[in-house]
Amino acid sequence: MNHFAGICFAQFEEITEAASKAWHGMNAATREWVILLGALALVILTAVVWAAFFRRRRRRHHHHHRSAGAPEPTSVAAVAPARGPNSAPRRRRRRRRRDHRPRNPTLAETGGLPPLRADPPPDTSI
């Protein structure tokens, strides 16, 4: 095992030495372009990884719960027929609003609109 580590380390030294010679052999403008393109590639790679893992659509889990008062379908007619490949898509049912979140009152329930003003509103232009 120690012999294998020595071979790997020797190859690593050769690679770094060759890279160092190539880096120092470039002129300053070429080095700047290499740094710029490397930074750009790093930013693009980071954006792709972020988009692939963190912006992935969440899988929606459908939980079908029956309330305690809902009767079970007992007859064959109450069960929905199987859908064929050419059948119309299902309609979405509206979600029932929970009791602890009542609906907003209508104008009729609140007493309607306020009465019309007799005088026009004051001019607020500056």
N, C-alpha and C positions, 0 to 999 in steps of 0.2 A: 504494500500500500504506500509506503514511504517513497519507493522508487517511482510509482505513478505520479505522486504529488511533485516530485522533483522534475519529471518530464513536463508536466503541465506548467510548472513555474518557469522552466526554461523557455517553453514556447511562448508564454505570456511576455517574458522579457524580450524575446525576439520581435514580437508583434509591436510592443510599445516602443522599442528602439526604431523600428522601421517607420512607425507613425510619427515619431518625434523628428526623424530625418525629413520625412515628407512635409511635416508642418513647418519646420524651419526653412525648408527649401522654397516655400512659396513666398511671393512678394506680399506686401502689406494689404494691397487692395484685394487680392485673392482670399487672404485670410479673413478679411472683413466680410466678404461675400459668403464664405463658408459658415462663419458665425451667424450671420443674418439668416441664411437659409436653414441652418440647424435650429435656430430659435423659432422660425416660422413653422417648421415641421413639428416641433414640440408643441406649439400652440394648437395646431390643427389636430394632432394626435390626441391632445387633452380634450378638445371639443368633441371629437368623435367618440371617445370613451365616455364622456359625460352624456352625450346624446344616446348612446347605446344602452347604458346601464341606469342612468338616473331619470331620463325622460321617457322611459318605456311606459306604455299604457298599462294602467293597473287592470288586472283581470277582475271582472266583476263577478262576484259570487251571488247567485240568485238563491235566496232563502225563501222557501214557501212555508209560511206559517198559517195555521188555521186558528181563528179565534175560538174561544171556548163555546160561544153560542152558535157557531156556524155548523149546520148539519152536514153530515157525510153524504155523498151521493149514493143512493141505494139501488136505483133502477139502472138498467142498461141504457135507457134513453137519456138519463142525466149525465152520462159520461160522454165527453166530446168525441166525435168520430176521428179516426186517424186521418192525418193530412197527407194528400198525395203531392207529387212533385209539382203539379200545375195548379195547385189550389192557391187561393188568395192569401196574402199574409195576414197574420193575426192582428187584431186591433189592440192597441195598448189600453189598459184600463187606467182610469185616473186613480191616483193614490188617495185613500181616505184620510182626511185630516184628523189628527188625533184630538181627543177631548181636551187635553191640557193646552192646546193651541187653537182657540176659537177663530172663526173667520172674521174678517173686518165687517163692520156694520154697513148696510146700504144707506143711501141718502134718505130713504123713506123711514128707516129705523132711527136715524139721528135727528129727524125733523126737517129735512130738506136743505136747500141752499139758503144762505143768508139773504136778507132783503136787499134790493137794489139801492144804490146810493142816490140821494137826491142831488147833491152837489158833485161836480167833477173833482177828481183827485188833484192835489196841489202840484204845481210844476216843480220838479226837482232837478231840472237841468242847471248846470253851473256855468 
